[in-house]
Amino acid sequence: MQQRPVIGIPTQNLKAIDRIPEDLPDSWVMNQRYFIACTAVGAVPWMVPLMDDDMDTIRAIYDHLDGVFLAGGVDMDPASYGDERTEYCGRTDGARDAVELAFARWALEDGKPVFGVCRGMQVLNVAAGGTLVQDCAAQWEKSIKHDYFPGAGWARDHLAHEIVVAPGSRLFRAFGGGTAQVNSMHHQGIRRMGAGLKPTATAPDGLIEALEAQDEAHFLVGVQWHPEMLIDTDPGTRRLFEDFIEASLQFRDSRAAVLV
């Protein structure tokens, strides 16, 4: 039996989440759906602690991974992309920013497969030198509604709007066409694209909804929606996850071949 690829999923500080009491113990947490989705296509998920004060350990964890999955979550600190914090920026998690940016930059350097969703796509862009819009409704001209948050009564799998997918992209091949319906649970987005990346899907208001590496050999994909909620019902979404796992297997095998 072929050994399953190990996929690292960085966590989030519990107290970075809204309405969490400050007197609870410091804890690292993450939504189960990301682990379930990766496991459904053959991965072994690995929860990554936010030990940003011990980057040697973080690097050692990274080196054991066959692929990296960057999940959704709280806003990135605008300082990470050289911007001043505005009133529109929400809660942030500095330790998570540090660990995820390190993972993303290492993956950009060595070609390790990486799949980022929502905040995860934004992390990939910032790691490559790009910038973000701190609030789409306030700062993106002619913005449609993107913030269909569960706390406001929307289901996490609510299909909020259409995206247009670039021909020739990994996303286009996974979905088998140039459009798709996606859910939407974010209020920030990409302003300036990072180096070595290319946009591969857009929303009706022109906001970038997906990105990929310009190097087509590198599986580096970021999507602004939450595909972990759609994997059980949408064949294109499942193919995208399967492509990520296949790329992680190939990366592991190629690395093993070099070490022989």
C-alpha positions in Angstrom: 0.0 0.0 0.0 1.3 3.4 -0.9 2.2 5.6 2.1 -0.3 8.5 2.4 1.1 12.0 2.1 1.5 14.1 5.3 -0.2 17.5 5.0 0.5 20.2 7.6 -2.3 22.4 8.7 -1.2 25.4 10.9 -3.5 26.2 13.8 -4.9 29.4 15.3 -4.6 30.9 18.7 -8.0 30.4 20.5 -7.9 33.9 22.0 -7.6 35.5 18.6 -11.2 34.5 17.9 -14.0 36.9 18.7 -15.9 36.4 22.0 -13.4 34.0 23.5 -12.9 34.7 27.3 -9.4 35.8 28.2 -9.2 33.6 31.2 -9.3 30.4 29.2 -5.9 28.5 28.9 -3.8 29.5 25.8 -4.7 26.9 23.2 -4.1 26.1 19.5 -7.2 25.2 17.6 -8.5 24.7 14.0 -11.8 23.9 12.3 -12.2 20.2 11.8 -13.6 20.5 8.3 -10.1 21.2 6.9 -8.8 17.9 8.3 -11.8 16.0 7.2 -11.5 17.3 3.7 -7.8 16.5 3.3 -8.3 13.0 4.9 -11.2 12.3 2.5 -8.8 12.4 -0.5 -6.0 10.3 1.2 -4.0 12.6 3.3 -2.6 12.3 6.8 -3.3 15.7 8.4 -0.8 17.1 10.8 -1.8 19.9 13.2 1.0 22.5 13.3 1.5 24.4 16.6 2.2 28.1 16.4 5.7 28.0 18.1 6.8 31.3 16.5 9.4 31.7 19.2 11.1 28.5 18.1 11.4 28.6 14.4 14.0 25.8 14.3 11.2 23.5 15.5 8.8 25.0 13.0 11.3 24.4 10.2 11.8 20.8 11.4 8.0 20.2 11.2 7.9 21.8 7.7 10.7 19.5 6.5 8.6 16.4 7.5 5.6 17.5 5.4 4.8 16.5 1.9 2.4 19.4 1.4 1.0 22.4 3.3 -2.7 23.5 3.7 -3.3 27.0 4.8 -6.8 27.4 6.3 -9.2 30.3 6.8 -9.3 32.4 9.9 -8.8 35.9 11.3 -7.3 38.8 9.4 -3.6 39.2 8.7 -1.8 42.0 10.5 -1.5 44.8 7.9 2.1 45.3 9.1 2.9 42.0 7.4 2.3 43.7 4.0 3.6 47.1 4.9 0.2 48.8 5.4 -1.2 50.8 8.3 -4.0 49.2 10.3 -7.4 50.9 9.6 -10.7 50.7 11.4 -11.8 48.0 8.9 -9.2 45.5 10.0 -10.5 42.9 12.5 -8.7 40.7 15.0 -5.3 39.3 14.1 -3.0 36.5 15.2 0.7 37.5 15.1 2.0 34.0 15.8 -0.1 32.5 13.1 1.0 35.1 10.6 4.7 34.3 11.4 4.3 30.5 11.1 2.2 30.6 8.0 4.3 33.2 6.2 7.4 31.1 6.9 5.7 27.9 5.6 4.5 29.8 2.5 7.9 31.3 1.8 9.7 28.0 2.2 7.2 26.4 -0.1 7.7 29.1 -2.7 11.5 28.4 -2.5 11.5 24.6 -2.7 8.3 23.9 -4.7 6.5 22.0 -2.0 2.8 21.8 -2.8 0.6 24.3 -1.0 -3.1 24.9 -1.0 -4.5 28.0 0.6 -8.2 28.8 1.2 -9.7 32.2 2.2 -7.1 33.7 4.6 -4.7 31.0 3.3 -4.8 32.5 -0.2 -4.1 35.9 1.3 -1.1 34.5 3.2 0.3 33.1 -0.1 0.0 36.5 -1.7 1.6 38.4 1.2 4.4 35.8 1.3 5.2 36.6 -2.3 5.3 40.4 -1.6 1.7 41.2 -2.4 -0.8 43.4 -0.5 -4.4 43.1 0.7 -7.6 45.1 0.8 -8.5 45.5 4.5 -12.2 45.5 3.8 -13.8 44.9 0.4 -17.1 46.6 1.1 -15.3 49.9 2.1 -12.2 49.8 -0.1 -13.0 47.9 -3.3 -14.9 49.9 -5.9 -18.3 48.4 -6.8 -17.8 45.5 -4.4 -20.4 42.9 -4.3 -21.3 41.2 -1.0 -18.5 38.8 0.0 -19.1 38.5 3.8 -21.7 35.7 4.0 -20.7 34.8 7.5 -22.3 32.0 9.5 -22.7 34.2 12.5 -25.0 36.4 10.4 -27.3 33.4 9.6 -25.7 32.1 6.3 -24.9 28.4 5.9 -21.2 27.7 5.3 -22.0 26.0 2.0 -24.3 28.8 0.7 -23.3 29.4 -2.9 -23.0 33.2 -2.9 -21.8 34.2 -6.4 -20.2 33.0 -9.6 -16.5 33.1 -10.5 -14.9 33.3 -13.9 -11.9 30.9 -14.2 -8.9 31.4 -16.4 -8.5 28.9 -19.2 -5.4 26.7 -18.9 -5.3 27.0 -15.1 -5.3 24.1 -12.6 -8.6 25.4 -11.5 -10.0 25.3 -15.0 -8.9 21.7 -15.4 -10.4 20.7 -12.1 -13.8 22.3 -12.7 -13.9 21.4 -16.4 -14.9 24.8 -17.5 -14.7 28.6 -17.1 -17.3 29.3 -14.4 -18.2 28.0 -11.0 -20.5 28.8 -8.1 -18.7 29.4 -4.8 -19.4 30.2 -1.1 -18.0 33.3 0.4 -17.0 34.1 4.0 -14.5 36.9 3.8 -14.2 40.7 4.0 -10.6 41.1 2.9 -9.0 40.3 -0.5 -6.0 40.8 -2.8 -5.0 44.3 -3.8 -1.6 43.8 -5.5 -0.5 40.4 -6.7 2.7 39.0 -5.3 5.7 38.1 -7.4 5.7 34.7 -9.2 1.9 34.4 -8.8 -1.0 34.8 -11.3 -4.7 35.4 -10.9 -6.8 32.4 -12.1 -10.3 33.4 -11.1 -12.3 36.6 -10.5 -15.6 37.6 -8.9 -18.2 39.7 -10.7 -16.7 42.8 -9.1 -13.2 42.0 -10.4 -11.9 40.9 -7.0 -9.3 38.1 -7.4 -10.9 34.8 -6.3 -8.0 32.4 -7.0 -4.3 32.5 -7.7 -1.6 30.0 -8.8 2.1 29.9 -9.3 3.4 31.2 -12.5 5.7 28.1 -12.5 3.1 25.6 -13.7 5.2 22.7 -12.3 4.6 23.9 -8.8 1.2 23.1 -7.2 0.6 26.4 -5.5 -3.1 27.2 -5.4 -5.1 29.7 -3.4 -8.8 30.2 -3.5 -10.8 32.9 -1.7 -13.8 30.7 -0.9 -14.1 27.6 1.4 -13.9 24.4 -0.7 -13.7 22.2 2.4 -17.5 22.8 2.7 -18.1 21.8 -0.9 -15.9 18.7 -1.4 -18.8 16.2 -0.7 -21.2 17.8 -3.2 -19.1 19.3 -6.0 -16.9 17.0 -8.3 -14.7 19.9 -9.4 -13.8 20.8 -5.8 -13.0 17.2 -5.0 -10.7 17.0 -8.1 -8.9 20.1 -6.8 -8.2 18.4 -3.5 -7.2 15.2 -5.2 -4.8 17.1 -7.4 -3.2 18.7 -4.3 -2.7 15.2 -2.7 -1.3 13.8 -6.0 1.1 16.7 -6.2 2.2 16.1 -2.6 2.8 12.4 -3.3 4.9 13.3 -6.4 6.9 15.9 -4.3 7.6 13.3 -1.6 8.7 10.7 -4.2 11.0 13.2 -6.0 12.5 14.2 -2.7 13.1 10.6 -1.8 14.7 9.9 -5.2 17.2 12.8 -4.6 18.2 11.3 -1.2 18.9 7.8 -2.5 
